[in-house]
Amino acid sequence: MAWAKFHRTVAEVLSPPDELVLFCGMSIGHEDVTVDYSRTGRAPLGETVTFVDGL
């Protein structure tokens, strides 16, 4: 929800290209190791995230 309220402010600081969408997600909790399920693969962090330093 933070992006919904502050997306213009964040966009002013980061200046994303028009074809990109600012998105933020957070997972909260702990894995339930008693549940039997197949784990999905993950892309390397460098392929999916851009860190902006000095802000």
PQR file of N, CA, C, O and H, with PARSE charges and radii, in Angstrom:
ATOM      1  N   MET A   1       0.809  -1.204   0.000 -0.4000 1.5000
ATOM      2  CA  MET A   1       0.000   0.000   0.000 -0.0000 2.0000
ATOM      3  C   MET A   1       0.845   1.258   0.000  0.5500 1.7000
ATOM      4  O   MET A   1       0.376   2.311  -0.431 -0.5500 1.4000
ATOM      5  N   ALA A   2       2.076   1.175   0.470 -0.4000 1.5000
ATOM      6  CA  ALA A   2       2.899   2.384   0.523 -0.0000 2.0000
ATOM      7  C   ALA A   2       3.083   2.994  -0.866  0.5500 1.7000
ATOM      8  O   ALA A   2       3.075   4.216  -1.015 -0.5500 1.4000
ATOM      9  H   ALA A   2       2.457   0.320   0.820  0.4000 1.0000
ATOM     10  N   TRP A   3       3.249   2.140  -1.885 -0.4000 1.5000
ATOM     11  CA  TRP A   3       3.432   2.678  -3.236 -0.0000 2.0000
ATOM     12  C   TRP A   3       2.178   3.397  -3.696  0.5500 1.7000
ATOM     13  O   TRP A   3       2.277   4.407  -4.392 -0.5500 1.4000
ATOM     14  H   TRP A   3       3.256   1.147  -1.764  0.4000 1.0000
ATOM     15  N   ALA A   4       1.007   2.909  -3.330 -0.4000 1.5000
ATOM     16  CA  ALA A   4      -0.236   3.534  -3.754 -0.0000 2.0000
ATOM     17  C   ALA A   4      -0.316   4.966  -3.255  0.5500 1.7000
ATOM     18  O   ALA A   4      -0.826   5.844  -3.950 -0.5500 1.4000
ATOM     19  H   ALA A   4       0.928   2.088  -2.765  0.4000 1.0000
ATOM     20  N   LYS A   5       0.186   5.201  -2.052 -0.4000 1.5000
ATOM     21  CA  LYS A   5       0.108   6.546  -1.485 -0.0000 2.0000
ATOM     22  C   LYS A   5       1.282   7.432  -1.898  0.5500 1.7000
ATOM     23  O   LYS A   5       1.111   8.637  -2.079 -0.5500 1.4000
ATOM     24  H   LYS A   5       0.600   4.487  -1.487  0.4000 1.0000
ATOM     25  N   PHE A   6       2.464   6.849  -2.047 -0.4000 1.5000
ATOM     26  CA  PHE A   6       3.675   7.633  -2.279 -0.0000 2.0000
ATOM     27  C   PHE A   6       4.345   7.378  -3.624  0.5500 1.7000
ATOM     28  O   PHE A   6       5.514   7.723  -3.794 -0.5500 1.4000
ATOM     29  H   PHE A   6       2.602   5.870  -1.900  0.4000 1.0000
ATOM     30  N   HIS A   7       3.637   6.781  -4.587 -0.4000 1.5000
ATOM     31  CA  HIS A   7       4.300   6.401  -5.840 -0.0000 2.0000
ATOM     32  C   HIS A   7       4.882   7.600  -6.588  0.5500 1.7000
ATOM     33  O   HIS A   7       5.935   7.476  -7.215 -0.5500 1.4000
ATOM     34  H   HIS A   7       2.687   6.500  -4.449  0.4000 1.0000
ATOM     35  N   ARG A   8       4.231   8.741  -6.537 -0.4000 1.5000
ATOM     36  CA  ARG A   8       4.767   9.920  -7.240 -0.0000 2.0000
ATOM     37  C   ARG A   8       6.057  10.421  -6.580  0.5500 1.7000
ATOM     38  O   ARG A   8       7.011  10.789  -7.267 -0.5500 1.4000
ATOM     39  H   ARG A   8       3.376   8.842  -6.028  0.4000 1.0000
ATOM     40  N   THR A   9       6.078  10.433  -5.247 -0.4000 1.5000
ATOM     41  CA  THR A   9       7.274  10.871  -4.523 -0.0000 2.0000
ATOM     42  C   THR A   9       8.449   9.948  -4.807  0.5500 1.7000
ATOM     43  O   THR A   9       9.557  10.411  -5.076 -0.5500 1.4000
ATOM     44  H   THR A   9       5.303  10.134  -4.689  0.4000 1.0000
ATOM     45  N   VAL A  10       8.210   8.652  -4.749 -0.4000 1.5000
ATOM     46  CA  VAL A  10       9.272   7.678  -5.014 -0.0000 2.0000
ATOM     47  C   VAL A  10       9.740   7.805  -6.460  0.5500 1.7000
ATOM     48  O   VAL A  10      10.942   7.751  -6.722 -0.5500 1.4000
ATOM     49  H   VAL A  10       7.310   8.275  -4.531  0.4000 1.0000
ATOM     50  N   ALA A  11       8.829   7.971  -7.386 -0.4000 1.5000
ATOM     51  CA  ALA A  11       9.192   8.106  -8.801 -0.0000 2.0000
ATOM     52  C   ALA A  11      10.027   9.362  -9.047  0.5500 1.7000
ATOM     53  O   ALA A  11      10.915   9.354  -9.899 -0.5500 1.4000
ATOM     54  H   ALA A  11       7.853   8.016  -7.173  0.4000 1.0000
ATOM     55  N   GLU A  12       9.754  10.433  -8.316 -0.4000 1.5000
ATOM     56  CA  GLU A  12      10.560  11.654  -8.463 -0.0000 2.0000
ATOM     57  C   GLU A  12      12.002  11.413  -8.059  0.5500 1.7000
ATOM     58  O   GLU A  12      12.919  11.952  -8.679 -0.5500 1.4000
ATOM     59  H   GLU A  12       9.032  10.440  -7.624  0.4000 1.0000
ATOM     60  N   VAL A  13      12.212  10.616  -7.036 -0.4000 1.5000
ATOM     61  CA  VAL A  13      13.563  10.331  -6.547 -0.0000 2.0000
ATOM     62  C   VAL A  13      14.277   9.340  -7.462  0.5500 1.7000
ATOM     63  O   VAL A  13      15.448   9.529  -7.789 -0.5500 1.4000
ATOM     64  H   VAL A  13      11.468  10.179  -6.532  0.4000 1.0000
ATOM     65  N   LEU A  14      13.571   8.281  -7.879 -0.4000 1.5000
ATOM     66  CA  LEU A  14      14.210   7.219  -8.660 -0.0000 2.0000
ATOM     67  C   LEU A  14      14.188   7.453 -10.161  0.5500 1.7000
ATOM     68  O   LEU A  14      15.023   6.901 -10.877 -0.5500 1.4000
ATOM     69  H   LEU A  14      12.619   8.128  -7.614  0.4000 1.0000
ATOM     70  N   SER A  15      13.255   8.254 -10.652 -0.4000 1.5000
ATOM     71  CA  SER A  15      13.104   8.529 -12.088 -0.0000 2.0000
ATOM     72  C   SER A  15      13.095   7.251 -12.925  0.5500 1.7000
ATOM     73  O   SER A  15      13.950   7.085 -13.795 -0.5500 1.4000
ATOM     74  H   SER A  15      12.577   8.702 -10.070  0.4000 1.0000
ATOM     75  N   PRO A  16      12.148   6.347 -12.680 -0.5600 1.5000
ATOM     76  CA  PRO A  16      12.122   5.101 -13.452  0.2800 2.0000
ATOM     77  C   PRO A  16      11.692   5.349 -14.893  0.5500 1.7000
ATOM     78  O   PRO A  16      10.916   6.270 -15.149 -0.5500 1.4000
ATOM     79  N   PRO A  17      12.177   4.549 -15.838 -0.5600 1.5000
ATOM     80  CA  PRO A  17      11.706   4.666 -17.224  0.2800 2.0000
ATOM     81  C   PRO A  17      10.200   4.394 -17.283  0.5500 1.7000
ATOM     82  O   PRO A  17       9.664   3.680 -16.435 -0.5500 1.4000
ATOM     83  N   ASP A  18       9.535   4.947 -18.258 -0.4000 1.5000
ATOM     84  CA  ASP A  18       8.085   4.803 -18.392 -0.0000 2.0000
ATOM     85  C   ASP A  18       7.630   3.352 -18.497  0.5500 1.7000
ATOM     86  O   ASP A  18       6.516   3.026 -18.089 -0.5500 1.4000
ATOM     87  H   ASP A  18       9.970   5.527 -18.947  0.4000 1.0000
ATOM     88  N   GLU A  19       8.483   2.469 -19.043 -0.4000 1.5000
ATOM     89  CA  GLU A  19       8.073   1.084 -19.237 -0.0000 2.0000
ATOM     90  C   GLU A  19       8.202   0.240 -17.962  0.5500 1.7000
ATOM     91  O   GLU A  19       7.826  -0.933 -17.963 -0.5500 1.4000
ATOM     92  H   GLU A  19       9.389   2.734 -19.374  0.4000 1.0000
ATOM     93  N   LEU A  20       8.727   0.820 -16.878 -0.4000 1.5000
ATOM     94  CA  LEU A  20       8.862   0.087 -15.620 -0.0000 2.0000
ATOM     95  C   LEU A  20       7.799   0.526 -14.622  0.5500 1.7000
ATOM     96  O   LEU A  20       7.324   1.661 -14.650 -0.5500 1.4000
ATOM     97  H   LEU A  20       9.032   1.772 -16.877  0.4000 1.0000
ATOM     98  N   VAL A  21       7.441  -0.398 -13.745 -0.4000 1.5000
ATOM     99  CA  VAL A  21       6.475  -0.137 -12.687 -0.0000 2.0000
ATOM    100  C   VAL A  21       7.176  -0.329 -11.351  0.5500 1.7000
ATOM    101  O   VAL A  21       7.824  -1.354 -11.138 -0.5500 1.4000
ATOM    102  H   VAL A  21       7.828  -1.320 -13.722  0.4000 1.0000
ATOM    103  N   LEU A  22       7.059   0.632 -10.455 -0.4000 1.5000
ATOM    104  CA  LEU A  22       7.623   0.473  -9.122 -0.0000 2.0000
ATOM    105  C   LEU A  22       6.749  -0.488  -8.337  0.5500 1.7000
ATOM    106  O   LEU A  22       5.525  -0.355  -8.315 -0.5500 1.4000
ATOM    107  H   LEU A  22       6.533   1.464 -10.629  0.4000 1.0000
ATOM    108  N   PHE A  23       7.381  -1.451  -7.695 -0.4000 1.5000
ATOM    109  CA  PHE A  23       6.622  -2.461  -6.960 -0.0000 2.0000
ATOM    110  C   PHE A  23       7.397  -2.869  -5.717  0.5500 1.7000
ATOM    111  O   PHE A  23       8.624  -2.959  -5.743 -0.5500 1.4000
ATOM    112  H   PHE A  23       8.375  -1.559  -7.712  0.4000 1.0000
ATOM    113  N   CYS A  24       6.697  -3.109  -4.665 -0.4000 1.5000
ATOM    114  CA  CYS A  24       7.329  -3.555  -3.431 -0.0000 2.0000
ATOM    115  C   CYS A  24       6.482  -4.661  -2.823  0.5500 1.7000
ATOM    116  O   CYS A  24       5.256  -4.558  -2.797 -0.5500 1.4000
ATOM    117  H   CYS A  24       5.700  -3.036  -4.644  0.4000 1.0000
ATOM    118  N   GLY A  25       7.110  -5.701  -2.342 -0.4000 1.5000
ATOM    119  CA  GLY A  25       6.398  -6.780  -1.670 -0.0000 2.0000
ATOM    120  C   GLY A  25       7.207  -7.277  -0.495  0.5500 1.7000
ATOM    121  O   GLY A  25       8.435  -7.199  -0.496 -0.5500 1.4000
ATOM    122  H   GLY A  25       8.107  -5.785  -2.363  0.4000 1.0000
ATOM    123  N   MET A  26       6.514  -7.789   0.511 -0.4000 1.5000
ATOM    124  CA  MET A  26       7.206  -8.296   1.682 -0.0000 2.0000
ATOM    125  C   MET A  26       6.499  -9.564   2.164  0.5500 1.7000
ATOM    126  O   MET A  26       5.278  -9.599   2.314 -0.5500 1.4000
ATOM    127  H   MET A  26       5.516  -7.852   0.512  0.4000 1.0000
ATOM    128  N   SER A  27       7.280 -10.573   2.396 -0.4000 1.5000
ATOM    129  CA  SER A  27       6.756 -11.825   2.932 -0.0000 2.0000
ATOM    130  C   SER A  27       7.017 -11.841   4.430  0.5500 1.7000
ATOM    131  O   SER A  27       8.131 -11.577   4.882 -0.5500 1.4000
ATOM    132  H   SER A  27       8.273 -10.545   2.275  0.4000 1.0000
ATOM    133  N   ILE A  28       5.989 -12.152   5.185 -0.4000 1.5000
ATOM    134  CA  ILE A  28       6.120 -12.166   6.643 -0.0000 2.0000
ATOM    135  C   ILE A  28       5.735 -13.549   7.152  0.5500 1.7000
ATOM    136  O   ILE A  28       4.723 -14.109   6.729 -0.5500 1.4000
ATOM    137  H   ILE A  28       5.084 -12.367   4.818  0.4000 1.0000
ATOM    138  N   GLY A  29       6.528 -14.095   8.048 -0.4000 1.5000
ATOM    139  CA  GLY A  29       6.199 -15.383   8.642 -0.0000 2.0000
ATOM    140  C   GLY A  29       7.371 -16.339   8.585  0.5500 1.7000
ATOM    141  O   GLY A  29       8.497 -15.962   8.260 -0.5500 1.4000
ATOM    142  H   GLY A  29       7.349 -13.640   8.391  0.4000 1.0000
ATOM    143  N   HIS A  30       7.080 -17.570   8.905 -0.4000 1.5000
ATOM    144  CA  HIS A  30       8.094 -18.617   8.913 -0.0000 2.0000
ATOM    145  C   HIS A  30       7.625 -19.784   8.056  0.5500 1.7000
ATOM    146  O   HIS A  30       6.426 -20.041   7.946 -0.5500 1.4000
ATOM    147  H   HIS A  30       6.166 -17.876   9.169  0.4000 1.0000
ATOM    148  N   GLU A  31       8.564 -20.478   7.458 -0.4000 1.5000
ATOM    149  CA  GLU A  31       8.242 -21.660   6.669 -0.0000 2.0000
ATOM    150  C   GLU A  31       7.716 -22.759   7.576  0.5500 1.7000
ATOM    151  O   GLU A  31       8.267 -23.002   8.649 -0.5500 1.4000
ATOM    152  H   GLU A  31       9.538 -20.269   7.547  0.4000 1.0000
ATOM    153  N   ASP A  32       6.660 -23.418   7.150 -0.4000 1.5000
ATOM    154  CA  ASP A  32       6.112 -24.564   7.886 -0.0000 2.0000
ATOM    155  C   ASP A  32       6.790 -25.817   7.340  0.5500 1.7000
ATOM    156  O   ASP A  32       6.397 -26.337   6.297 -0.5500 1.4000
ATOM    157  H   ASP A  32       6.212 -23.221   6.278  0.4000 1.0000
ATOM    158  N   VAL A  33       7.792 -26.289   8.036 -0.4000 1.5000
ATOM    159  CA  VAL A  33       8.577 -27.424   7.549 -0.0000 2.0000
ATOM    160  C   VAL A  33       7.808 -28.740   7.617  0.5500 1.7000
ATOM    161  O   VAL A  33       8.276 -29.748   7.088 -0.5500 1.4000
ATOM    162  H   VAL A  33       8.112 -25.866   8.884  0.4000 1.0000
ATOM    163  N   THR A  34       6.637 -28.755   8.257 -0.4000 1.5000
ATOM    164  CA  THR A  34       5.830 -29.977   8.331 -0.0000 2.0000
ATOM    165  C   THR A  34       4.975 -30.164   7.090  0.5500 1.7000
ATOM    166  O   THR A  34       4.414 -31.242   6.897 -0.5500 1.4000
ATOM    167  H   THR A  34       6.256 -27.937   8.687  0.4000 1.0000
ATOM    168  N   VAL A  35       4.858 -29.154   6.248 -0.4000 1.5000
ATOM    169  CA  VAL A  35       4.046 -29.238   5.032 -0.0000 2.0000
ATOM    170  C   VAL A  35       4.900 -29.782   3.905  0.5500 1.7000
ATOM    171  O   VAL A  35       6.006 -29.296   3.665 -0.5500 1.4000
ATOM    172  H   VAL A  35       5.314 -28.278   6.405  0.4000 1.0000
ATOM    173  N   ASP A  36       4.389 -30.791   3.211 -0.4000 1.5000
ATOM    174  CA  ASP A  36       5.108 -31.386   2.087 -0.0000 2.0000
ATOM    175  C   ASP A  36       4.674 -30.696   0.794  0.5500 1.7000
ATOM    176  O   ASP A  36       3.540 -30.868   0.345 -0.5500 1.4000
ATOM    177  H   ASP A  36       3.491 -31.186   3.405  0.4000 1.0000
ATOM    178  N   TYR A  37       5.557 -29.933   0.211 -0.4000 1.5000
ATOM    179  CA  TYR A  37       5.271 -29.254  -1.045 -0.0000 2.0000
ATOM    180  C   TYR A  37       6.564 -29.113  -1.833  0.5500 1.7000
ATOM    181  O   TYR A  37       7.658 -29.183  -1.273 -0.5500 1.4000
ATOM    182  H   TYR A  37       6.477 -29.793   0.576  0.4000 1.0000
ATOM    183  N   SER A  38       6.428 -28.917  -3.116 -0.4000 1.5000
ATOM    184  CA  SER A  38       7.632 -28.716  -3.926 -0.0000 2.0000
ATOM    185  C   SER A  38       7.963 -27.229  -3.946  0.5500 1.7000
ATOM    186  O   SER A  38       7.090 -26.388  -4.160 -0.5500 1.4000
ATOM    187  H   SER A  38       5.540 -28.860  -3.571  0.4000 1.0000
ATOM    188  N   ARG A  39       9.203 -26.929  -3.726 -0.4000 1.5000
ATOM    189  CA  ARG A  39       9.688 -25.551  -3.676 -0.0000 2.0000
ATOM    190  C   ARG A  39       9.917 -25.049  -5.101  0.5500 1.7000
ATOM    191  O   ARG A  39      10.506 -25.747  -5.927 -0.5500 1.4000
ATOM    192  H   ARG A  39       9.912 -27.612  -3.552  0.4000 1.0000
ATOM    193  N   THR A  40       9.451 -23.844  -5.377 -0.4000 1.5000
ATOM    194  CA  THR A  40       9.665 -23.249  -6.702 -0.0000 2.0000
ATOM    195  C   THR A  40      11.048 -22.617  -6.755  0.5500 1.7000
ATOM    196  O   THR A  40      11.602 -22.225  -5.728 -0.5500 1.4000
ATOM    197  H   THR A  40       8.973 -23.277  -4.706  0.4000 1.0000
ATOM    198  N   GLY A  41      11.595 -22.523  -7.948 -0.4000 1.5000
ATOM    199  CA  GLY A  41      12.903 -21.913  -8.131 -0.0000 2.0000
ATOM    200  C   GLY A  41      12.834 -20.407  -8.001  0.5500 1.7000
ATOM    201  O   GLY A  41      11.761 -19.813  -8.100 -0.5500 1.4000
ATOM    202  H   GLY A  41      11.145 -22.842  -8.782  0.4000 1.0000
ATOM    203  N   ARG A  42      13.958 -19.805  -7.784 -0.4000 1.5000
ATOM    204  CA  ARG A  42      14.047 -18.358  -7.648 -0.0000 2.0000
ATOM    205  C   ARG A  42      15.088 -17.833  -8.636  0.5500 1.7000
ATOM    206  O   ARG A  42      16.132 -18.451  -8.843 -0.5500 1.4000
ATOM    207  H   ARG A  42      14.830 -20.287  -7.704  0.4000 1.0000
ATOM    208  N   ALA A  43      14.793 -16.705  -9.228 -0.4000 1.5000
ATOM    209  CA  ALA A  43      15.779 -16.041 -10.094 -0.0000 2.0000
ATOM    210  C   ALA A  43      16.835 -15.401  -9.199  0.5500 1.7000
ATOM    211  O   ALA A  43      16.534 -15.020  -8.068 -0.5500 1.4000
ATOM    212  H   ALA A  43      13.945 -16.202  -9.060  0.4000 1.0000
ATOM    213  N   PRO A  44      18.056 -15.279  -9.685 -0.5600 1.5000
ATOM    214  CA  PRO A  44      19.082 -14.592  -8.901  0.2800 2.0000
ATOM    215  C   PRO A  44      18.656 -13.152  -8.601  0.5500 1.7000
ATOM    216  O   PRO A  44      18.019 -12.498  -9.427 -0.5500 1.4000
ATOM    217  N   LEU A  45      19.009 -12.678  -7.432 -0.4000 1.5000
ATOM    218  CA  LEU A  45      18.625 -11.333  -6.998 -0.0000 2.0000
ATOM    219  C   LEU A  45      19.017 -10.266  -8.021  0.5500 1.7000
ATOM    220  O   LEU A  45      18.256  -9.331  -8.270 -0.5500 1.4000
ATOM    221  H   LEU A  45      19.526 -13.209  -6.761  0.4000 1.0000
ATOM    222  N   GLY A  46      20.190 -10.407  -8.603 -0.4000 1.5000
ATOM    223  CA  GLY A  46      20.667  -9.427  -9.575 -0.0000 2.0000
ATOM    224  C   GLY A  46      19.818  -9.327 -10.840  0.5500 1.7000
ATOM    225  O   GLY A  46      19.881  -8.324 -11.551 -0.5500 1.4000
ATOM    226  H   GLY A  46      20.808 -11.167  -8.401  0.4000 1.0000
ATOM    227  N   GLU A  47      19.023 -10.361 -11.123 -0.4000 1.5000
ATOM    228  CA  GLU A  47      18.156 -10.329 -12.297 -0.0000 2.0000
ATOM    229  C   GLU A  47      16.803  -9.667 -12.025  0.5500 1.7000
ATOM    230  O   GLU A  47      16.084  -9.306 -12.957 -0.5500 1.4000
ATOM    231  H   GLU A  47      18.972 -11.175 -10.545  0.4000 1.0000
ATOM    232  N   THR A  48      16.467  -9.512 -10.767 -0.4000 1.5000
ATOM    233  CA  THR A  48      15.123  -9.043 -10.433 -0.0000 2.0000
ATOM    234  C   THR A  48      15.071  -7.764  -9.614  0.5500 1.7000
ATOM    235  O   THR A  48      14.009  -7.155  -9.485 -0.5500 1.4000
ATOM    236  H   THR A  48      17.051  -9.805 -10.009  0.4000 1.0000
ATOM    237  N   VAL A  49      16.211  -7.346  -9.056 -0.4000 1.5000
ATOM    238  CA  VAL A  49      16.221  -6.204  -8.142 -0.0000 2.0000
ATOM    239  C   VAL A  49      17.286  -5.204  -8.559  0.5500 1.7000
ATOM    240  O   VAL A  49      18.376  -5.584  -8.987 -0.5500 1.4000
ATOM    241  H   VAL A  49      17.074  -7.841  -9.161  0.4000 1.0000
ATOM    242  N   THR A  50      16.966  -3.934  -8.431 -0.4000 1.5000
ATOM    243  CA  THR A  50      17.949  -2.876  -8.637 -0.0000 2.0000
ATOM    244  C   THR A  50      18.083  -2.091  -7.342  0.5500 1.7000
ATOM    245  O   THR A  50      17.101  -1.526  -6.860 -0.5500 1.4000
ATOM    246  H   THR A  50      16.081  -3.625  -8.084  0.4000 1.0000
ATOM    247  N   PHE A  51      19.271  -2.047  -6.777 -0.4000 1.5000
ATOM    248  CA  PHE A  51      19.520  -1.290  -5.560 -0.0000 2.0000
ATOM    249  C   PHE A  51      19.997   0.101  -5.945  0.5500 1.7000
ATOM    250  O   PHE A  51      20.866   0.246  -6.805 -0.5500 1.4000
ATOM    251  H   PHE A  51      20.069  -2.506  -7.169  0.4000 1.0000
ATOM    252  N   VAL A  52      19.435   1.119  -5.317 -0.4000 1.5000
ATOM    253  CA  VAL A  52      19.800   2.505  -5.585 -0.0000 2.0000
ATOM    254  C   VAL A  52      20.525   3.028  -4.354  0.5500 1.7000
ATOM    255  O   VAL A  52      19.933   3.127  -3.279 -0.5500 1.4000
ATOM    256  H   VAL A  52      18.729   1.001  -4.619  0.4000 1.0000
ATOM    257  N   ASP A  53      21.805   3.364  -4.506 -0.4000 1.5000
ATOM    258  CA  ASP A  53      22.621   3.838  -3.388 -0.0000 2.0000
ATOM    259  C   ASP A  53      22.618   5.364  -3.313  0.5500 1.7000
ATOM    260  O   ASP A  53      22.369   6.053  -4.301 -0.5500 1.4000
ATOM    261  H   ASP A  53      22.286   3.283  -5.379  0.4000 1.0000
ATOM    262  N   GLY A  54      22.895   5.857  -2.142 -0.4000 1.5000
ATOM    263  CA  GLY A  54      23.106   7.293  -1.961 -0.0000 2.0000
ATOM    264  C   GLY A  54      21.854   8.126  -1.860  0.5500 1.7000
ATOM    265  O   GLY A  54      21.906   9.335  -2.088 -0.5500 1.4000
ATOM    266  H   GLY A  54      23.098   5.297  -1.339  0.4000 1.0000
ATOM    267  N   LEU A  55      20.729   7.525  -1.526 -0.4000 1.5000
ATOM    268  CA  LEU A  55      19.501   8.317  -1.396 -0.0000 2.0000
ATOM    269  C   LEU A  55      19.201   8.576   0.050  0.5500 1.7000
ATOM    270  O   LEU A  55      18.206   9.228   0.368 -0.5500 1.4000
ATOM    271  H   LEU A  55      20.687   6.543  -1.340  0.4000 1.0000
TER
END
